[in-house]
Amino acid sequence: MAYLAQRLLTIADYSLLDEDEQRRFELVEGNLVTAPSPTPRHAIASKRLANQLDPHVPPGLELIPDIDIDMQLTPPEEPGWARRPDLFVVDRAELDRVEAEGGIIRASAVSLVIEIVSKGSRRTDYVTKRGEYADAGIPHYWIVDLADPVSLLACHLAGAMGYVDNGEHTGTFTTTVPFPATIDLDALTGG
């Protein structure tokens, strides 16, 4: 680990970290960046959101919590980006590829990324990651904010404009993209 931290890392370098080390970091332009542990409230909301979404995920796709995505923002031999979103939806064929070849999930196989805002992550989730996920070509990005009232900002790619959205939703969020789903946002933090 100390050796790797002395230089900018590629995705291949990053994938050599053991799982405990990867859980504490994300890779941004080849630099290891500390990823804070979620609070209990954040973890509970993530689990409840996954429980609500999972029945809606179509065959051929999989909802996955808290693992790395190779953002594919640079060629493999250059310093890379790896983000660890709270939840994301990926093509099952990509899971088969990772199982057969190793490596980490590639952004090109991801259709939806969801970040839950934490203390200290507001700007990162609303600005930095929004730009990075758009640059990576991930079609849909949802930002869930647990501040009262719980809200969800659903972003979708709009070509060169990056992500666009129609404002935050509270109460119940119903969508048809990237697949039909209804989410009770208040239940994410409610008893």
N, C-alpha and C positions, 0 to 999 in steps of 0.2 A: 504494500500500500504506500509506504513512504517513497519508494522508487517511482511509482506511478504519479504521485502527487507533485513530483519535481518537473514535470513537463506537461504539455497539452496532450490530452488523451483522444484517441480515435474511439469509435464505437467498439472496435475489437478489443482495445485496451480496457475499456469500461466493462465489457462483458466478462473480463478475467477476474474482476472483483468478486469476492464471495457474496452470497446473498445478504448476509448481515451488513456488509459494507454498502452494498447497493441500496438497501432500505434507508440508509441515512443520507444518501446523496442523489442529486440529479446531475447531469452533465450539460453544461452550457458553454458552447464555443470551446470545448476541450477542457474546461475547468470544472472541477468538482465543486458543487454548490450544496451546502447543507439543506436538507429537506426536513423541516421540523416534524416531530411526531404529532399525530392528530390528538386533539383533546377527546375525552370520552364522549362529549356531546357530538363532536364531528364524526367520530367512529359510528355512533348509534345512528345518526342521520344517514350516513353512507350505507349502512346495512339495511335500513328501512327503505331507502331509495332503490337499492338493488332488489329487494324483495318485491317492491311494487312494479319495477320495470321488467324483471326477468320473465314473467309469464307472457309479455308482449313481444319479446325478441323473436323474430322469425327463424325458422329452420335455416341452417347454413351460417348463422351468426351466433356469436357468444358474447355475453356480458361478463367482463372481467374486472375485479377490483385490484387496485394498487400494485401494478407491475410496470416495468419499464417499456417505453416505446422508443425505438430508434426514429428520430424525427426526420431522417434522411435529408437534412438541409445542406449537407456537404458531401463530397465524394468520400468513399470509405477510408482512404489514406490520409484524410485531413482531420483536424480537430472536429469532434462531433457534438451532437445534441442528443440527450436522452431525457425524456420527461417521464414522471411516474404519476399519472392522473389518478384521481380517486376512483373513477369508474370509466370504462370505455367499452365500445362494441366493436368487435373485429370479425372478419371472415374466418370461418373454421378452417379453411384451407391454409391460412397463415399459421394456425396452431399446429397443423400437420407439418408444415415446412420447418418450424422451429424444433419440433420433436425430431425430425429426420436430420436436419442440418446443423442445429444449434443456433446460437445467436439470440437476438431478442425480436419481439414483434416489430414490424415495420409500419410506419405511419401510412403508407400507401394502402394497407389492408384495413385501416380503421375507418369506420363510418361516423362514429360519435364519440366525443370525449366529454366527460363531466368533471368539473372541479367544484369542490365545496369550499367556499371562502372561510378562511380561518383568520384569527388575529395574526397580523404580520404577513398575510398573503393577498390582501385586497388588491393592491396595485399589480402584483404579479399575475393574479388570476384575470383581472379585468383588462389589463393592458399588455403585459409582456407575453403571457401564455396565449392570449387571444391572437396576437400577431404571429407568434411561432406556429400555433396550430393551423392558422390560415396559410402561412407560408409553406407548411408541410402538406397542404392540400386536403386536410381532414374536412369532410363536407359539413359536419355539424359540431357545434361546441355549445354546451350548456353550462352556465354558471349558476350555482345554487348558493344563495346567501341566507344564512341562518338567523340573521338579525331580524327582530320582530318588525313587520310580519315577514315570515319566510317567503323568499321570492326566487324565481327562476328566470334567467335571461337566456333565451334560445337564439343562438346565432347560426347563420348558414352562409356558406361561401357564395359570393356574388362576383366572380371573376376577379379582375384587377383591383376591385374595391376591397378585397379581403372579406371579412365577415360583416354582415348587416343583421339587424335585429328589429323587432317590433316593440321593444320596451319590455319591462319586467312584468312577470305574471305572479299573482298571489292567489291563495285559496286552492283552486283546482286548475292544473295545467293539462290541456288536451291538445294533442298534436296528431298529424298524419305522417310527419317526416322525422327521422328517417324510416319510421314505421309507426303505425297507429298505437297510441298509448294515452292513458290518463293517469295523472299523478296527483295525489292528495298532498300538497306541500305542507299543510299544517301538521299532518301526521308524522312528518320527519322529525319534529321536535316534541310533539305532544306525547302524553302518557300512553 
